[in-house]
């Protein structure tokens, strides 16, 4: 995070319900920490997302057309990060020494030149069928009023 701040970017950090926003207190630059943020609201204001490539944040960024800097740690995150890179919707930065500087460089890169897959993924997601149609059909099937 310090590297991104040093590169001149404002930072919004979501610590999670159990996290303490005070952990970022005292950092220089424009840093805001919250236990919870409205993802859609944040996506409307950012130029890049740095995340662990978990399913929720990844899907939100892809749908909003925001490039991702993925720093995978465990579970499905490495696979999601691999796919983000494969569709050219962002870059992967592996944890380890020099992480702050590598994240700052990656954020600068995707914020300056949006990876070509980013708008393509947003368009693909926007073109998916609205889930309300499936819910309506399911309700008709349950009630027995759907055509056979």
N, C-alpha and C positions, 0 to 999 in steps of 0.2 A: 504494500500500500504506500509506503514511504516513497518508493520509486515513482509511482504514478503521480503522487502529489508533487514531487520534485520536478516532474516533467510538465507541470502546469495544469493538470487536470483536476477538476472537482471530483470528490469521491463520496459515494453513498454506500455505507456498509450496513448490511442486515446481520445482526449478531444471533438472531433466533431468540425464541422465548426465554431460554435459559442463559443466554449470553448477556454480558454486561456492556452496555454502550460506553461506559466510562473507560474501557480498555483503550480507546482511541483518543481519549482526552489528552490534550497537550501536544498532539501532532501539529506541525506547522501546515499551513495551507487550508484549503477549503475541504474539510472532512466533516461529514454528518453521519452519525451512527444511530441506528434505531433497532429496537428488538424486532420490529415487524414493519415492512413497507408494502404499500399497494403496488404490486408488480406492474400492472397496466399503467398506473400513474408514472412510475419511475421510467418504464420503457419509453414513454412519450417524451422524455427529457434527456436521454443519454445518447452518447455516440458510440459507446462500446460497453460490453458487459464482461466483467472478470468473475468467473465462478468456477466451482469444482466440476461442472458438467453434469450435475444432477438433473433428473428428468424435468422437474418443474421450471427451473430457471432457464434451462436450455430451450424448452419448448416456447416459453414466453419470449425469449430473445429472438428465436427463429421466426416466430409468428409476427413479431414487430419489425423484422428486418434490421435487427441490430447485430453487428458482428460480435463474435464471442472470443474471448481469450480464456481458454479452458486450462485449469490447473487440477487435473484429476488426482484423487487420493485413493478411493476404494469403491467397492460394490460395482455398480454399473458405470461409474464415472469414466474409467479408462476407455471403455467401449464407446460411450457417447462422445468422448473427446476425439477418438479416432474417426468417428463418423462425421463430426463437425469439420474436421480437417479434410476428409475425403470429399465432402460436398462443397468445399471451399466457402464455408460460412464463418470461418474463424481460424484461429491458430491454437496449437497446444503448447503449453509451457510446462515442462516437468518440474515437480518440486525438487529442491536441493539448493546447494550453495549458489549465491548470487541471484536468488529468486526475484527480489525486488527490482533489480536492474533489468532482468529479462522480461518481467511483466511490464515494466515501464516502456521498454522497447516495443513489445508486442502491441500494447495499447496505442502507442504512437503510430504504429504501422497501420492497424485496422481502422483507427479514427481518421487517418489521413487519406487512405485509399481503401474503401470498403471492398472486402473480398467479393469476387464475382458471384459466388453462390449465395450470398446473403439475400439480395433481392429476389433471386430465383426461389429460394426456400420460402420466403414470405408469400410470394405469389402462389406457390403450390399449396401452402397451408390455407391461404385465403380461398382457394378454389375447392377446398374439401366441402362435402355436403354438410349442411347445418344439422347438428345433432337433434334439434327439435323435431325434424321429420322422422327420425328413427324412434324418438320417444312417442310421438303420435301413433306410429304404426304399432309399437309395442303395446300401448294402451288399448288399441283396437283389437289386437290379438288376444289380450287378456280378457277383454270384455266379450269376445266372440263376434264382434261386428266387422272384422276384417274380411275381405273377400278371400275365398279359399283358393 
